[in-house]
């Protein structure tokens, strides 16, 4: 039975030099979550050939493998697939391995255990990292449609970190009748035009940026001159200066437009 609401198939590549471990992992993952389709590889060359097809959503790799270990494999993958979810699933559990994996850009790290319950945990981790990855991909694809508008300064753009604006473009400041410097460092709550809008923005602000995925909302804003405007926002989670944050596109119009 599927463990999530999203029924879209998730293609997983499991890499382990032991064929028996490959078969066991594939069997239990697919049994745990109907949406997982697991293919296997017993070496890095075979795995890279499989990745070239372009339909893999997540890689699960062992650490101890001949010729090329899991960290070295991860580094190769990151050169070609910078954001592809990669889970190191290894019996070699140590702080040193975990630290190397994080430095190399691993998405998640899980130590192998005993019993079949570990595969339920692994399946959940696969689903979580893939859903976040797909949400980011969808956001950036959507964002490309608006790139021309942004470049021409026809729509407002903002970045939020630590519950405050760290960047707004000139167009967004114009929408609210103020200067860019007036908004940078301010909370998004400063844009609210009534209590309902404040409640909407407070929910947004209090959500961990990494949990946003993609988002959209509408609220009543207030310009610096007191005029109320209808505001629409679309955005998603990003890494900005190596820290989690949110980027968004904003449109605003008053009742007279």
MOJOPE-V861263 format. One record per residue. N is the residue number from 1. RES is the residue in one small letter. SS is DSSP state (A for helix, B for strand, O for the rest). NEAR is the number of other ideal C-beta (glycine too) atoms within 10 Angstrom. Layout:
# MOJOPE-V861263
n=N res=RES ss=SS near=NEAR
n=N res=RES ss=SS near=NEAR
This chain:
# MOJOPE-V861263
n=1 res=x ss=O near=7
n=2 res=x ss=O near=13
n=3 res=x ss=O near=14
n=4 res=x ss=O near=16
n=5 res=x ss=O near=6
n=6 res=x ss=O near=12
n=7 res=x ss=O near=8
n=8 res=x ss=O near=10
n=9 res=x ss=O near=12
n=10 res=x ss=B near=23
n=11 res=x ss=B near=17
n=12 res=x ss=B near=28
n=13 res=x ss=B near=23
n=14 res=x ss=B near=26
n=15 res=x ss=B near=27
n=16 res=x ss=O near=26
n=17 res=x ss=O near=16
n=18 res=x ss=O near=13
n=19 res=x ss=A near=10
n=20 res=x ss=A near=8
n=21 res=x ss=A near=17
n=22 res=x ss=A near=20
n=23 res=x ss=A near=14
n=24 res=x ss=A near=15
n=25 res=x ss=A near=23
n=26 res=x ss=A near=20
n=27 res=x ss=A near=13
n=28 res=x ss=A near=19
n=29 res=x ss=A near=21
n=30 res=x ss=A near=16
n=31 res=x ss=A near=14
n=32 res=x ss=A near=21
n=33 res=x ss=O near=23
n=34 res=x ss=O near=13
n=35 res=x ss=O near=20
n=36 res=x ss=B near=24
n=37 res=x ss=B near=16
n=38 res=x ss=B near=22
n=39 res=x ss=B near=16
n=40 res=x ss=B near=19
n=41 res=x ss=B near=20
n=42 res=x ss=O near=18
n=43 res=x ss=O near=16
n=44 res=x ss=A near=21
n=45 res=x ss=A near=11
n=46 res=x ss=A near=13
n=47 res=x ss=A near=25
n=48 res=x ss=A near=16
n=49 res=x ss=A near=11
n=50 res=x ss=A near=17
n=51 res=x ss=A near=19
n=52 res=x ss=O near=9
n=53 res=x ss=O near=10
n=54 res=x ss=O near=7
n=55 res=x ss=O near=11
n=56 res=x ss=O near=20
n=57 res=x ss=O near=21
n=58 res=x ss=B near=23
n=59 res=x ss=B near=27
n=60 res=x ss=B near=27
n=61 res=x ss=B near=25
n=62 res=x ss=O near=23
n=63 res=x ss=O near=24
n=64 res=x ss=O near=13
n=65 res=x ss=O near=20
n=66 res=x ss=O near=9
n=67 res=x ss=O near=10
n=68 res=x ss=O near=17
n=69 res=x ss=O near=19
n=70 res=x ss=A near=28
n=71 res=x ss=A near=18
n=72 res=x ss=A near=15
n=73 res=x ss=A near=24
n=74 res=x ss=A near=24
n=75 res=x ss=A near=14
n=76 res=x ss=A near=16
n=77 res=x ss=A near=24
n=78 res=x ss=A near=15
n=79 res=x ss=A near=8
n=80 res=x ss=A near=10
n=81 res=x ss=O near=15
n=82 res=x ss=O near=8
n=83 res=x ss=O near=12
n=84 res=x ss=O near=19
n=85 res=x ss=B near=24
n=86 res=x ss=B near=25
n=87 res=x ss=B near=22
n=88 res=x ss=B near=27
n=89 res=x ss=B near=25
n=90 res=x ss=B near=24
n=91 res=x ss=O near=11
n=92 res=x ss=O near=15
n=93 res=x ss=O near=13
n=94 res=x ss=O near=11
n=95 res=x ss=A near=7
n=96 res=x ss=A near=8
n=97 res=x ss=A near=20
n=98 res=x ss=A near=16
n=99 res=x ss=A near=11
n=100 res=x ss=A near=19
n=101 res=x ss=A near=22
n=102 res=x ss=A near=12
n=103 res=x ss=A near=11
n=104 res=x ss=A near=18
n=105 res=x ss=O near=14
n=106 res=x ss=O near=22
n=107 res=x ss=O near=22
n=108 res=x ss=B near=17
n=109 res=x ss=B near=19
n=110 res=x ss=B near=15
n=111 res=x ss=B near=15
n=112 res=x ss=O near=15
n=113 res=x ss=O near=13
n=114 res=x ss=O near=6
n=115 res=x ss=O near=6
n=116 res=x ss=O near=12
n=117 res=x ss=A near=11
n=118 res=x ss=A near=16
n=119 res=x ss=A near=21
n=120 res=x ss=A near=15
n=121 res=x ss=A near=12
n=122 res=x ss=A near=25
n=123 res=x ss=A near=24
n=124 res=x ss=A near=14
n=125 res=x ss=A near=19
n=126 res=x ss=A near=29
n=127 res=x ss=A near=22
n=128 res=x ss=A near=14
n=129 res=x ss=A near=19
n=130 res=x ss=A near=23
n=131 res=x ss=A near=18
n=132 res=x ss=A near=17
n=133 res=x ss=A near=17
n=134 res=x ss=A near=17
n=135 res=x ss=A near=16
n=136 res=x ss=A near=17
n=137 res=x ss=A near=13
n=138 res=x ss=A near=13
n=139 res=x ss=A near=21
n=140 res=x ss=A near=14
n=141 res=x ss=A near=9
n=142 res=x ss=A near=15
n=143 res=x ss=A near=18
n=144 res=x ss=A near=9
n=145 res=x ss=A near=9
n=146 res=x ss=O near=15
n=147 res=x ss=A near=9
n=148 res=x ss=A near=10
n=149 res=x ss=A near=15
n=150 res=x ss=A near=15
n=151 res=x ss=A near=9
n=152 res=x ss=O near=9
n=153 res=x ss=O near=13
n=154 res=x ss=O near=11
n=155 res=x ss=O near=19
n=156 res=x ss=B near=23
n=157 res=x ss=B near=20
n=158 res=x ss=B near=23
n=159 res=x ss=B near=18
n=160 res=x ss=B near=23
n=161 res=x ss=B near=16
n=162 res=x ss=O near=11
n=163 res=x ss=O near=14
n=164 res=x ss=B near=15
n=165 res=x ss=B near=20
n=166 res=x ss=B near=15
n=167 res=x ss=B near=16
n=168 res=x ss=B near=24
n=169 res=x ss=O near=17
n=170 res=x ss=A near=12
n=171 res=x ss=A near=20
n=172 res=x ss=A near=24
n=173 res=x ss=A near=19
n=174 res=x ss=A near=15
n=175 res=x ss=A near=21
n=176 res=x ss=O near=23
n=177 res=x ss=O near=15
n=178 res=x ss=O near=17
n=179 res=x ss=O near=13
n=180 res=x ss=A near=15
n=181 res=x ss=A near=10
n=182 res=x ss=A near=15
n=183 res=x ss=A near=20
n=184 res=x ss=O near=15
n=185 res=x ss=O near=9
n=186 res=x ss=O near=15
n=187 res=x ss=O near=16
n=188 res=x ss=A near=23
n=189 res=x ss=A near=16
n=190 res=x ss=A near=16
n=191 res=x ss=A near=26
n=192 res=x ss=B near=20
n=193 res=x ss=O near=18
n=194 res=x ss=O near=13
n=195 res=x ss=A near=9
n=196 res=x ss=A near=11
n=197 res=x ss=A near=20
n=198 res=x ss=A near=18
n=199 res=x ss=A near=13
n=200 res=x ss=A near=20
n=201 res=x ss=A near=21
n=202 res=x ss=A near=15
n=203 res=x ss=A near=10
n=204 res=x ss=A near=20
n=205 res=x ss=A near=17
n=206 res=x ss=A near=8
n=207 res=x ss=O near=13
n=208 res=x ss=O near=8
n=209 res=x ss=A near=20
n=210 res=x ss=A near=13
n=211 res=x ss=A near=10
n=212 res=x ss=O near=22
n=213 res=x ss=O near=15
n=214 res=x ss=B near=18
n=215 res=x ss=B near=17
n=216 res=x ss=B near=12
n=217 res=x ss=B near=15
n=218 res=x ss=B near=12
n=219 res=x ss=B near=21
n=220 res=x ss=B near=17
n=221 res=x ss=B near=25
n=222 res=x ss=B near=18
n=223 res=x ss=O near=17
n=224 res=x ss=O near=11
n=225 res=x ss=O near=8
n=226 res=x ss=O near=8
n=227 res=x ss=O near=14
n=228 res=x ss=B near=14
n=229 res=x ss=B near=21
n=230 res=x ss=B near=15
n=231 res=x ss=B near=24
n=232 res=x ss=B near=13
n=233 res=x ss=B near=23
n=234 res=x ss=B near=18
n=235 res=x ss=B near=23
n=236 res=x ss=B near=22
n=237 res=x ss=B near=22
n=238 res=x ss=B near=20
n=239 res=x ss=B near=11
n=240 res=x ss=B near=16
n=241 res=x ss=O near=8
n=242 res=x ss=O near=5
n=243 res=x ss=B near=11
n=244 res=x ss=B near=15
n=245 res=x ss=B near=19
n=246 res=x ss=B near=22
n=247 res=x ss=B near=20
n=248 res=x ss=B near=24
n=249 res=x ss=B near=23
n=250 res=x ss=B near=21
n=251 res=x ss=B near=19
n=252 res=x ss=B near=21
n=253 res=x ss=B near=12
n=254 res=x ss=B near=12
n=255 res=x ss=O near=8
n=256 res=x ss=O near=6
n=257 res=x ss=O near=7
